[in-house]
Each structure stands twice: as structure tokens, then as C-alpha cells.
Amino acid sequence: MSQATAVTVPRLDPPLNERDHTRGAPGASIQLVEYGDYECPYCRLVYHNIQQLQEFLGDRLCYAYRHFPLRTVHPHAQLAAEAAEAAAAQDKFWEMHDALFEKGELDEEHLIQYAAEMGLDVEQFQHDLNEHVYAGKVREDFRSGLRSGVNGTPTFFVNGERYDGPWDLEALLERVEKPLGVRVQMLGARFARISALGGVLLLLATALAMLWANLSRQGSYVALWESHLAIQLGNLSLSESLLEWVNDGLMAIFFFVVGLEIKREILTGELAAPRRAFLPVAGAIGGMVLPAAIYLLFNRGGPSEGGWGIPVSTDIAFTLGILTLLKNRVPFSLTIFFTALAIADDLGAIGVIALFYSSHIAWPNLLIAALFLLGLVVLNRGRVYATLPYAVLGVGLWLAFLHSGIHATVAGVLLALTVPHRTPPTIRGLLAQAVTVLDSFALPAEWQERFDSHRQAALQTLETITERMRSPAQRMEHGLNPWSSYVILPLFALANAGVILRAEAFQTLLSPMSLGIILGLVIGKPVGITVLSWLAVRLGWAELPSSVNWQQFVSASCLAGIGFTMALFITNAAFVDGTLRATAKLAILVASILAAVLGTLLLFATSRLSTGRTSRT
């Protein structure tokens, strides 16, 4: 299942190379790349910080500047960038770069004046500007910025990774030098946000569940999860086993987060533009249809036929985790593609659960669920931005679905679709207030060197404004994602992955069910994703992600065969018989391990060949 919000920090694409204009030794241990705009006032301010940084670090720093002119707001930025490149053709890039930031006048007359002052061939320089000889170089820098995740200026990359912190000299020094305290802090922050952590916790919970199930005496593992927990309010009582509380209750929260991710990607993300969305959607369809077909090839007409949905979904926590660990070898665009594919895959898996893994429908309860859903829609249409009303009606929606015959986790997805993704209507007023607060920091003058209660109150106001400017969907996704990834999913694995490993259990790996699951995930997934993606690109309906070749694409598709979380979830929905469940779970574990090892080895090999053809410094 998806963990789209845990994607790694964007990386520089392409990496620093001989085409870049650099100051400092190319092999320096610290490589700082800036995407800037010569007319941007913030770039001009930070220009002096960069100079100080270079003076402080000396040969330890290699600094490069790439053009990212924002022509719609800065009319002279494009011509200024071309002027820097025209000067570079005469070996005077940095002289012109400094003049553009220090003098600030960027019309053509002043650009020619700067060229004359630094001794350039003015006639050649003027010809290059009039003919826009270097517009292509500027445009190439701009496109590389878009690929690298640049959406404003200045944007910095430190050793290939985007830096999103403050621009003051002290903060930049902390980031590039990384003293011990900062290193520890950054290591913890990075480990907490990368998708690899979710995979690690899932792996640990799975190992603990299997050890517990196989080493515990008198079946304490099964006994614990079958014990009941009841919630009673007056005459109303809800009693479920701990396993059901996890699978029907906590997983509803997980599905709610997934629903928020799906909505975000469809409205503003990789699935928003039809052409961009076509490739991951096509890959997801192929990665669901072929595994299901392979499973039915082995099990059609048999007692295990109902498990055809087990191999259809990908556990993106493990997939993105491995891609993260190989980030220096894997293009970032490939990670973005598989995140979008996971979202499309999640949407398909939710549809499979709702349509094919629901029991007999209790129509009165379903009608009650419809009323709760209608109430949520009314809240959305009425522009209610407080989260509490959605939470209250969401609990009612979940209770109604719990007794309706449709899997209760579907309630989480429907609830997510009703939560407003748009920002509050007062955003203009909030922006104006934020500007006013920021301006107040310059007045009076005696504030500038002290941090008094007035300034603390201003910072608190800014924090409140920032929170208000986020949509309810953003706030909920940001708040619940760590709980979903780092608590709910590991608990789900702990409760469901306790497969008892006896000699006879391994004999079931040759059963039709096991073969259908293993071959469906290990072979069906990558083949299905690759074939439909190839057809989409071949027919001109989509484009392969930038900097990705087909060898890397196929190798990464093998990782999609890790179907752990959702496969276990569908196993519980598909089978009541304990023997069938145990057989399916063992096959899922074996298939996921095979897919992880195969995908990692292939990706390592193909990425090594790819990087060997790319020039880097």
C-alpha cells in the first residue's frame, strides 16, 4: 500500500557535471548547486551569503550556478541569464554573474555596459544577445530544475540533495559542514521521513510475529489476537477480537490516509494531468490483471479460487524503501513514477475489496452509512474546515459499514474523499496578515538584535497562520501519516504474519494456491507493469520517466512483486479456513522475499551500467 507522503527529498537531475559553471575544486567534498534568477531579490540577498560561505570553506566547497529565470514575474531575468552565458563564451561567466547581482540593472543597455567594463568583445556579446544564441542553454538549466523539484528561487542542492532549510550563513554552514550535533539531528530526521523506515518496521514486526507464533508455548500468539475487547456505552456494546480491531478498526485509519493520498494525487499530483497519469495507471492495471490471471490459471474451480485478489497489489513501503536505499544509483524520476503507480494501484485494490470481498449486504445498515456519507458531503459543500465534525461523522460511517457486509475499511476511503482539499476561503486575508507580521520585524529598530515577547508573539501568529492556510486534508494526512506508517502497519503485520513453520507447511509451496501467489507476484507483477507501460510509450500515449532506461524500469518493476501488506489483508477477507490462510501467508512471504532480492540485484546491475554512461563529477 502507498506511503506517498514519505517520498525521499528530491535529488539533482542531472548531477553536477562539466557543463556547469563552478567555483572551487570540482572534486571538493561539499558540492553546492544553486538554481537562481538574476532579477530575484531573494537571490540577490543570498548571493552575499554564498560569497561568505566560499570564503569560509575555501577548497572544501565547489559551488555551481544554474539558471532558473522566472520570466512571468521578472521580465529581465531571461536576458540576464543569456548575458551570463554570452560572457561565459568569452571566459567571463563569474565576472558577469557578480556584476548582475551587485549592480542590479538588467536592461540590455546596462548589460552591454557591464560587458565593456570587463573587457569583452562587445560586438560579439551584443550579437549573442540579439540572436539569443544561448537561450537553449538557459532553457536546459530551467528544465533540469523542474526535474529536480525546483519551484522557486533560490533553490539549493547540497551534494545532490535538495536543501529546504533557512538561507542565512549560519544555517548554510551547519548544513554543509554538519558538526556532530547537526549530523545526529539530520540523521534522525532523515530516517524518520524516508519510506525505508516503514519497510524496516514492517520487517521487524513480521519477524517478531513469526518468532512468537513458532516459539510460544500453548499458542499464546493466537490466543492473544483472538481475545475480545468490548466497548460499551449504556445499552450499546461493540465487541471484537483484537485481530478484528486491528484489521477492521486500525486499518480503516490506514485506508483513510491512503484515500487522502489518492485524492491529493488526482487533484494536484502525478495523476492530475492525463498524459502524466497515463503511464502509472497503465502500469498499475497491467500489474493487477496479469497476476490475477496467473493465480486463476492455477486455481480456477478449486477451493482457493476466491484468493485471486491476493497478488494484485503492491506493498509500496518495501518498494520505495529499496529505491531509497539505492537513491545514488536510481534516478529520482523512477521513484516518483512508482509512487504514482502505487496510488493508482491502491485505488484498484480498494475497488477489488469493495466489489469482490464483501459479504452479504445488510441494506438497512448500508442506508445508515449513506446518510452519514451525505452528512459528510454537506460539510464539504458547506465549506466546513474544522476536523472534528468530519471525525465524528466518520466514526458513524465506519460503524455503519462494519455491520453492512461491505468491508469496514472502505469507510476510511469514502471519508477521505469528503474531507476538503482546498484551502480556507480567507487565504488572501491570511497572506496579508503574514506579510504584515513579517514587516513588523523591521520596526522598531531596537528589535533587530533581541528576541522579546513581542517578537515571540509574532512568530506564534505566523505559525497559526501557516496552519490555517493548510487544507483539512493536508493537516489530517500530515498528522496521521506517521501513525499509519510507523504504528498501524507494524501492528497489522504483528497480528497477521504469525505463520507457523513446520515441515508440512513448506510442502504447500507447491500447491496451486502457493504457485498462483508466488508466480503472480514475482513474474506477473513486473511483466504486467512493463508490457502495458511499454505499449503506452510505444503508442505515444505516455513518456518514459526522464533519465530512466527500460532496463532500470523492468528491474524496479520486479520490486512491485512485494505484495506483503495488502496481500495479507485480502487473504483474511478471502478465506475463513485457517489452513488456506496459513498456506497463503507463507506463499506471500516467500514471494515478497524473492521479488525483493530479484529486483534489488537487477536494479543494482542495470543502474551501474546506466551510471557508467553518464558523466558526473
Secondary structure, DSSP 8 states (H G I E B T S, - for coil): ---GGG----B-SS-S-TTSEEES-TT-SEEEEEEE-TT-HHHHHHHHHHHHHHHHHGGGEEEEEEE---TTT-TTHHHHHHHHHHHHTTT-HHHHHHHHHHH---SHHHHHHHHHHTT--HHHHHHHHHTTTTHHHHHHHHHHHHHTT--SSSEEEETTEEE-S--SHHHHHHHHH--HHHHHHHHHHHHHHSHHHHHHHHHHHHHHHHHHHHH-GGGHHHHHHHSEEEEEETTEEEEEEHHHIIIIIIHHHHHHHHHHHHHHHHHHSTTTSHHHHHHHHHHHHHHHHHHHHHHHHHHTTSTTGGGGGGGG---HHHHHHHHHHTTTTS-HHHHHHHHHHHHHHHHHHHHHHHHHS--S--HHHHHHHHHHHHHHHHHHHTT---HHHHHHHHHHHHHHHHTTSS-THHHHHHHHHHS--S--TTHHHHHHHHHHHHHHTTSSGGGTT---HHHHHHHHHHHHHHHHHS-HHHHHHHHHHHHIIIIIHHHHHHHH------HHHHHGGGSHHHHHHHHIIIIIHHHHHHHHHHHHHHTTS----TT--HHHHHHHHHHTT--HHHHHHHHHHH---HHHHHHHHHHHHHHHHHHHHHHHHHHHHHHHHHHHTS---
